[in-house]
């Protein structure tokens, strides 16, 4: 039997809508979650929580896209994108965050660059900046 990843242009693991996973999930390839994870997700690549997907726990990855439900914190090393259909109760920590109109978000956002990425000559280091509360406009002022 051959490995389906041998000829695939994109290596994405899909966790289907009937899946319920309890524990710590980690991998190196991209993942699309359409089921439910009760525990943490740690990836070196991209994690996408589909519209029917949900996570009860923290998510850490280079790129995170949320279309479904999250009850926990998001730690993006690159970008966190929160789509219109997303429902998040938790904080977002990432150098780049995109929060689209219509998303339901309750938490704070901290956008910090790593020390090596900080611009030279800045008056305060990125590590000492105070977090700012997230704007509520994305959830329609709820």
N, C-alpha and C positions, 0 to 999 in steps of 0.2 A: 504494500500500500504506500502511495506517495504522500508526501507532506503537502497540504494545500497551500502552505506559505511559500513553497519553493518558487512558484510562478506568479504569486500575487504581487501587484504593484503597491498596494497598501496593506499593511499588516494590522488589521483591526480585529480584536476579539469582541464578539457580541454576546452579552449576557441577556438572554431573552426575558420576556415579560412574566413568565411563570416561575422564574428563578428567585429563590429567597436564600441569600448567603449570609451566614452569621460568623463573624470573625474578622481577621485582618486579611485584606486582599492586596496583593502586590504583584507587579509585573513590569516588563520593560516595553512591551508593545502597546499601541493605542487600544483603548477600550471604549465600547459603547454600552452603557448600562440601560437596559429597558426593564429590568426587574428591581428587586429590593436588596440592599445591602445593610445589614445591621452590624456595624463595626467600621473600622477605618479602611480607607483606600489609599495606598501609596504607590505612585507610578513615576517612572522617570520620563515618560512620554506624555501623551494626551489622554485625558479622561473626558468623556461626554456623557452627561446624565440626560437621557432622552426624556420626552414628555411623560411617558408612563413609568419612568425610573424614579427611585427614591433611595436616599441614603440617611441612615440614622447613625451619624458619626462624622469624623473629620475626613477631608479629602486633600491629599497633597499630590501635586503633579506639576510638570512644566507648563502645560496648557490645560485649562479647565473650562468646559462649556456646560452651562446648566440650563436645561429646558424643563426639568422636573422638580421634585421636592427634595430639599436638603434640610436636615436638622443637625447642624454641626458647622465647624469652621472650614473655610476653604483657604488653602495655602498654595498659591500659584508662584512658581519660580519664573514664569514668563508672563502669561496673560490669563486673566479670569474674565470670561464673557457670560453675562447673565441675560438670557433671552426673555422675550415677552411672557412666555408661559411659565417661567420659573417661580418657585415659591421657596424662599430661603429664610430660615431662622438661624442666624449665626453670623460670624464675622468673616471678612474677606481680607487676606493679607497677600498682596501681590504688587509688583512694580507697575503693572498696567491692568486697569479694570474697565470693562465696558458694561454698563448697566442700561439695558434698553427699556424704553417707556412701556409700561404695562406689567413689568415684573413686580412681584411682591417680595420685598426685601426688608427684613427687620434685623438690624445689627449695625456694626461699624465697619468702615473700610480704612485700612492702613496701606498706603502706597509708598513703599520705600525701595530705593535702589540699594543694591549691595554696596559695601564700602568701596570696592574696587571700581564700581561703575559711577560713583558720585563725581560730580563735576569738580575740577580743581578750583580752589579759591572760594568755595561756598562758605558762608559765615557760620552755619551750624552743620554738623555732620548729620547724615541721614539717620544715623542711629539715635540721635537725640531729639528728633522732631516729634512733636506731640501729634497723636492721631486726631483726625477730624471726623465728626459724626457724618454719616452718609446722608445725602439729600433724599428727601422722601418723595420727590416728584415722580420717580419711576413707578411707584405704586399708586399713583393717583392721589397722593395726600392721605392715604389710609393711616 
